Amino acid sequence: MLFNQTLTYISLFSGAGVGCYGLLEEGFECVATNEILEKRLNIQRINRKCKFDESYISGDIKKPETKEKILKQIGFYSKKFGNDRVDLVVATPPCQGMSVANHKKKNDEIKRNYLVIESIDLIKQIKPRFFILENVPSFYKTGCIDKNDNLLEIGSMIEQNLSGDYMLYDEAINFKNFGANSSRTRTLVIGVCKEFKDFISALEFFPDFKQEKTLKEVIGSLKPLAWGEYDSADFYHSFRTYPKHMQEWIKDLKEGQSAFENTELNKKPHRMVGSKIVLNVSKNGDKYKRQKYHSVAQKLEINMIIGGPPCQGFSNKGKNLGLKDPRNFLFLEYIEVVKAIKPEIFIIENVKNIISCAKGYFLEEIKERLNALGYQLSYQILNAKDYGVPQNRERAFIVGASRFSFDFNLLEPSQSVNVQDAISDLAYLCSNEGAFESDYLNPIQSSYQALMRKNSPKLYNHQATNHSQAALEKLKLINKEQGKECLPKNLHGKQQFKSTWGRLNWNKVSPTIDTRFDTPSNGTNSHPELHRSITPREAARIQSFSDNYIFYGNKTSVCKQIGNAVPPLLALALGKAILKSLRK
């Protein structure tokens, strides 16, 4: 605090300084602001966030010289203005290593969370009266590599380093409930120096609840704009230009409707491939939705949530890194969703190793956290082949319910289906043959094929991979029901698994379909007789997708959509069992 009783603060990872605007409005003075990108600091300068140019500190906070500049500025304020102590430190270390919004994380992404440690170290050096850490919802329980290369939960690290001097409180809140104009869920960690324990607690720092605003309340006063128009009085209020044909997608929509709900095909979001209309991916439907203008969106009463947090970190086929694999902690994000929505039932699906990985740590962590939310948990490893799926696919299922304990014995097994039952009617394509859409050439040859072809007048996604000549020569050497053992050793390649270059067996169920079923060298993915890998439609059949379920995207995307899915017939059996439980 300064001589004149002005409160002071320091902002770390401050970006363009937008988050500090409220502090300035309340009369705080910025002693120092640190941001690694100079262009962001320039925005802060333009908006006169600090009184002195030396307070704008550009540089990597991990470097000693950057920290020294921050500490030097604290000393300057102490001598010139009598600042006895920094009142508040605000830190928002980059959250990409913790967030689920970044779907292309690398294995070392968790190391970015190391910047949290730098924040903790500076708080210990500066000794502010108060501090605030802000990050994604799962922040407190996310893994972080410390300076000794140990993996710890960030919350544990904060408590170990700061709980001696500070009272701590953490909570995940949605900013829209506290006056913000948009929905944004974040975890806030508040620290209050223990010398104030008789006057205030960390919990009291959280603002009072405020009613959510409607969209009209937020933007209703802005000038209405037509296509391509901008407000001459406000440069940043402009109508983004886009292809005029897209206006047809949205012009007739009512509030809350998506363009994907249009009945006419040419009015649904699409692109043209040759002369054919190919629909855009509907998961991005919010981009084509007319927002509700006159009301706050109502909270939906959700009965059930299902999800399968990424399983590569648990898989036998991967490195099975356990606690050192950041992907294994994404189940915490799932739990946050359950906590927020409070469904009657939830299902978690994953590879079977989630049960035993890290000596059962993940299973126990899931049980402990969800039991605390009032759910009774049951878990079991199910094999898709027992429920009418022509595939040996074992997966762990965890079912939680608020009113009962789910009984997996309620699932009803189905008659076994082999590869021939599944795809024999599709056995006519050679390498690089087929089309996105085609007619059926062969009659139905099994009851399973009849089920798959029901309500599908056309055949989709039956396109064979364009194999190299070398791959074709190898495939010609592979006998029925055999694989790599048919090849001379000099043709084995780098793949070490025995199942590589394997042909499917007509009379057995398929091995597990993964995301690289289009590659013969990846496993037992080759057709039982033809010299090619199975097509996306054949893989979808083996996964039990009906033929009227169409996959869009490039080859890699389609393979992932099919290979990562829970087989629909297994999901059907599980759904029926859950309905039985509810009716009891």
N, C-alpha and C positions, 0 to 999 in steps of 0.2 A: 504494500500500500504506500502511496506517495505522501508527501507532506500535506497535500491538500485533500487527503482521504480518498483519492481516486484509486480504484482497484486496478491491478495489473494482471496481464496474462501473457503466456507464450503459446504459440500454435505450431505444432509439428506435423509434417506432411500436409501442409495447409492448402495445396492446390491453388485455385484462383482466389481464395480467401472468402468465398461465399458463406462458408459455415461460421465465419467470425462476425458476420454482419450483425447478428443479434447482440453479440457482446458489445460491439461498438455503439449500438443503439441504446444499450443500458449504461453507457458511460465508462466502460472498461478502456484501459489504454494498453496497446500492444507493445510489449517490450522487445519481442523478437518473433519473427515468423520464418519458418524453414520450409523450403520446397526445392526439390532436386531440379525441376525444370524452370529455367530462367524466364521463359515466356509467360508462365503462370504467375511468377512473382511480378512481372511487369503489369499484369492486370491489377494486382494488389496496389502497385504504385499509382497507377492511374486513378484508382478509387481511394487513394490517400488513407490506406489502412493504418500506416505507422507515421509518426512525426519525424523520424530520422531515417535517412537512407541506409544507415548501418544496420537498422533493424530488419531489413530485408536480406535474409541469408540464404543464398543459393548454394546447393551442394549436397553430396551424399552424407546422410547423417551418421553413417558407419565410420566416416573418416574423422580422425582426431581434430583436424583443422576446422571442420564444420562445427563440431561440438565446442571448440575453443571460442569460435566467433559468438556462439549463443551465450556462453558463460561471460565473455567479455562485455556483451551488451547488458547483461544483468548488472555487472559491476559499474558500468556507465550510469545506469539508472539509479543505482544506489548512491553514488557520489553526487550526481547532479540534482536529483530530485528527492533524495532521502528515502528511496524505496527500500524499506526494511526487509522485504521478502516478496517474492512473486506469489500472488494470490492464487493463480490458477494455471495449470498446464493442460492443454487440450491436445490429444494425440489421436490421429486416425491412420494408423499404418496400413499400407496397401493390403487389400483383402482378397486378391485373386487366388491366393493359395488356399483360401478357406471357402470361397464362394462356389455355389453350384451353377452360377450363371455362366462361368467360363467352362465350356464343355471340352476344351482341347488342352487340358492341363497335362504337363509332363510330370514324370515321377519326382523330379526335384523341385516341383512347385512349392512343396511344403517348406523348403528352405527360405522362401520369401517371407514366411511368417517370422523369420529371425529378426525382422525389423521391430517386432513387438518387444524383443529383449532390449533393443536400443532405446525404445521409449521408456521402459522400466528403469534402465540405467540412468537416463537423464533425469527422470523424476526423483531418483535417489540422490543425485547430485544437486539438483535445484532445490529440493525440499519445499515444494509449494504448499500452501495451506490446503488446497484442494486440487484434484485432478479428475479429468474425464477421459476415458478411452471409449472410442466408438468403432463398431465393426459389424460384420454380418451376424445373423441370429445365432449361428453355432460357434461363434468366436470363442466363448469361454471354455468350451469342451474340445476345441480343435487341437491337434497335435502340433508341436513346434520343436525344432532341433535347437538345443541350447548351446552355449559356447564350448561345452565339453562333449558335443556330438551325441547327447542323450535326447531321447524323445520324451517330451512331457506335455501334458495338457496345458494350454495357455493359462487357464484359470489357476491351476496349481502353481505355475510359475509366478503369476501375479501375487498370489497369497504368500508364497514362500519369501518373496523379496520385499513386499510392501505392507503386509498385515501387521508387522511389528510397530509401524509408525502410523498406519492409517486404518480407519474403519472403512470396510469395503461393502459395496452392494452392487449386484449386477442383475439386470433384467432385460429381456427382449421385448421391445415395444414397437407399435406401429405409429409412426409420426403423425399419421392422419388423425389420430385420436388426441393429439396435443397441439392442434392448430395448424399443422402443415397442410398444403393443398393437394398432396398426392399420397398414395399408399406406399410406404417405405418402411419395412421392418428391419430393425437393427438392435443389436445388443449395446447397452450403455453400461459401463463400469464406472462407478462413482467412488472416489476416495476422499475421505475427510480426515484431516490430521487429528490424532487422538487427543490433542490438547483442547479440542473443542467438544469432547464427548459429553460434557454436561450441558451443552447449549444446542447442539444440532446433530442429527444422524444423517448418514448418506442417503437413506430412503427419502428424507424430506427434500432432497434436491430435485426429485422428479416432479415435473410440472403437473398442474391440475388437468383432469380430463376435459376435453372440449368436444362438442358435437361436430361430426364430420360435415364438411361443406359439400353442397351440390356443385356440379360443374358450372351451372349458371351463376352461382355465387362467386366462383373463381374467375371466370372469363366473360361473364355476361355483359360487362361494361365496355369490353373492347369493341372496336369498330367491326361490323360484319364485312367480310371480304369475299369477292368472287374469285374464280379461277385465275391465278397469275397476278392478282392484285396485291398491293401492299399499302400500309398506312403511312401516309407522308409525314405524320406526326410521330411515328414510332417505327424506326427502321427495322426493328426486330419482330414486328408484327406483320408477317407476310404470308400469303397463300402459296405454299410450295407448288411449283408447276410439275406436272407429271403427264404421261401420255393421255390424250383426251379419251381414248377408248376405255380407260379405267373409270371415267365418270359414270359410264353405264353400269358398272358394278355396284355403285353406292347410291346413285341418285334416288332410287325408290325405297331405300331402306328406312325402316322405322327405328325409333330409339331402341338400342340394345340388340338390334339385329346384325348379323354378319352377312357379308356378301356371299358366303358359301351357302346361305339359306335361299338364295334366288333359285327359282324353278327352272329358268332358261339357262342352258349350258353356257351360252356365250356371255352371260351376265355373272357367271362365277369367276373368281380370280383365276387366270389361266395364262398360258403362253402358247404360241403356235409352233408346232414341230412339223415342218412341211405343210401339209393341208389339214393336219389333225390338231384338235384342241387338247392340250395336256393341262390338267388342273394343277394349280399351285398346291404346296403342302398345307393342309388345313390346320396343322398345329400352330401356324402363324396367323390364325384367324383374327386375332386382336388388331392386326394391321388393317383389316378390311371391315371393321365393325363401327357402326354409328353409336357413339357414346350416349349414355343416358344424360339428359340435360337438366331435367327438373327434379330429380330425386337422387338421394344417396343410394348406391347399390345395396340391396338387402343381403344380409348374411344367409346363405343357403344352409338348410339342415341336411347335412350329409350323413347317410347311414353307414357308408363304408369307404375306406381308402385302401387302395392297393398300390404297391410299389416294389421295385426291385433295384435298390441302390447298386451301382456298378460292381460287378463281381470279379473283375480281372485280378484284383489283389488277393482274392481268396482261392483262385482257381489253381488246380494241379498243373494246368498247362502253362501257367505263368510262373513267376519266380516264387510265389507264395511268401511274400515279404512280411505278412502279418502286421505287426505294430509299426513297421517302418514304411508301409505303403500308404500314402495319403488318401488314396481312393477308398480304403477300408473304413474311413471315418465319415463317409457321406451318409451313413445311416443316421447320424446325428441330425442332419437336415430333415430327414424323413420324420424323425421323432418330433422335431419342432413343428412340422405340419400337423401331425396327430395332436399335439398339445394345443395348437391354435384352433383347429376345427372341432376337436372332440367327437369323432365319429363313434357310432355304436360298435363297429367292428373294423379292424384293419388287418391287412395281410402283407407280410414281407416275404419276398421270394428271392432266393440266392442260390449259388452253388452249394453243394452239401458241406463243403469245408468250412462254411461260416459257423457250423456247430462246434467244430473242434479247433479251429484256427487259434493260434496264440494261447493254447491250453484252455480254450473255452472263454477267453476274455470277452470277445465280442458278444457272444450269446448272453453271458452273465450281465454285461453292461446294458444290453437291450432289455433283458428281463427286469433289471433293477429300475431302470428309468421309466419303463412303461407300467410296471407294477405300482410305482409311485403316483402315476396318473390315474390309477383305479382300474387297470385292465388285468384280466386273467389271461395268461399266455399258455398256448399249447404249441408244440412244434413237432415236425416229423419230416423225414426224407421220403418223398414220393417219386415213383418212377412212372414216366408218361406212358410206357408200354402197357401198364396195368389198366389204363383208362381209354383204350381204343386208339392210341397213337402209335403208328408204326415206327417207333424209335425208342432206343434205350437211352433215356434222358433222366438222370437222377437230379433232383433239386430239393433244397430245404425250403419248407414253408413254415412260417411263424404266424399263427393266427391269434389275435387278441380281441377280447370281447368285454364289454363293460357289465353285462348282465349274466353271463354264463361262461363256463369253460368249454371251449369247442372240443368235440370228440371226432378225431380223424377216422374212427371206425364207421362213421356215417357215409363216407365215400363209397360208392358202388363201383366195383371193378367191371371192366368190359371185356369182350372177347378180343383175343390177340389178333393183330393185323400185321401182315408182313409186307415187304417192299413190293412184291408182285401185286398184291391187293391194292397197293397205293398208287403205283405209277405205270403199270404195264400198258395202259391205253395211250401213254405218251411216248412210247419207245419207237421213234422214227427219225429224230433229228440227228444230224452229224455235226461236227465242229463248225461253228460260225453260221449255223442255219437257224431258222425260226424268226419270229417277229413279236413285237409288243402285243399285237392283237391278231388272232387267227381263228380259223374254224377248227372244230374237232375233226380229226381224220379217222379215228378208230372208235368203234362202239364201246359202251360201258362193259367192263369185264369183271366187276365185283360190286358187292353192296357198298363197300367203302367208296369206290369211284362214283357210284350213283349219288351218295351223300355229298361228295365233294362237288359234283357237277350240277347239283340241284340249284335252280334259279340262276344259272350262268349260261346264257345263250352263246357266248364266245369264250375263247381260251386266251388268257392274258399272261404275260411274263414268261412265255415258253420260248426262250432264246438261249442257244448253246454258246458257250465261251469259244472265242476264236483262239484255239491252241496253236502254239508254235509247231513247226515241223518236227523239231526234236521231241517235244512232248507227245505228239501223235505217234512217233516211232516207238516211244517207250510204252504207250498205252496198248499198242498192237502186240507187245510181248507179254502183257498181263493176262493170264488165264482167268476163267470164271472163278469167282469166290476167292481169288488170290490177290497178291499185291507186290510189294517191293522184292519179295524173295524170288520173283520171276526174272528180275533184272540182273544183268552182270554187275559185279561190284563197282566197276568203273562208271556205271550209270546211276549209282545210288544218290549221288549229289550230297549236299550238306545236311539234309534232313536226317535226324538220328532215330526218329520214332519208327517202330516196326510197321505201324498202320499206314504209312505213306504209300501213295500210288495204289491203294487198295480199291477193289471193286466191291460194290454192294452185293449182298447175297439175296437173290429173289425170294428165297424161302425163310428168311429171317427178318427180324426188325433191323432197322438201320442203327448204326452207332449214332452218338449225339451229333446233331447238325450244329455247326458253329458258323461264324461270320465269313469263313473262307471256303465254303463248300464248292466254289467255282474253280478251285485250284487242286488238281490231282495230287500234287506233291505235299499237300497240307494234311492229308489223312485218307480215310476210306470215303472218298467223295466221288469216285468214278462210277459211271453207269454199269449195271451188271453185265451188259453185253456190248454196248456201243463204245466207240473210242472217243470218249469225252467225259467231262465231269457232269454232274447233274445240273439241270437248269434251275433258275429261280422258282419256276412253277413246280417242278418236281420236289425241290427242297421244301416249298410251302406245303405241298401235299403231305410230305413226311412229317412236317410240323403240325398237320391237321387243319391248315387254313383252307376254307372253302374256295373254289375257283372264282367266285364272284368278289373275293377280296383282292383288290388290285394294288400293286406296289408301284410307287413312282420314285423317280430320282435316278442318279447314275448307278452303274453296276455296284460300286462299293457300298453306296447307301442302301440299295435294295438288299444286298447280302446281309448287311447289319440289321435291317428291319426284320428279316426272316430269322436269322441265326440267333438274335438276342431275345426273341419272343418266348413267352410262356405258351406252350401248345394250347390252342383254343379248347380242344376236347378235355384236356386236363383241367383247365379253368372252369369248364362247364360242370365237370364232376364236383369240383370244390364248391362252386356256386350253389349247386343243388343241395349239398351237405349243409352249407351255411343256412339256406332257407329252411331246411328241416329243423335246425337248431333254433331258429327264430320262431318257428311255429309251435315249438314245444313250450 
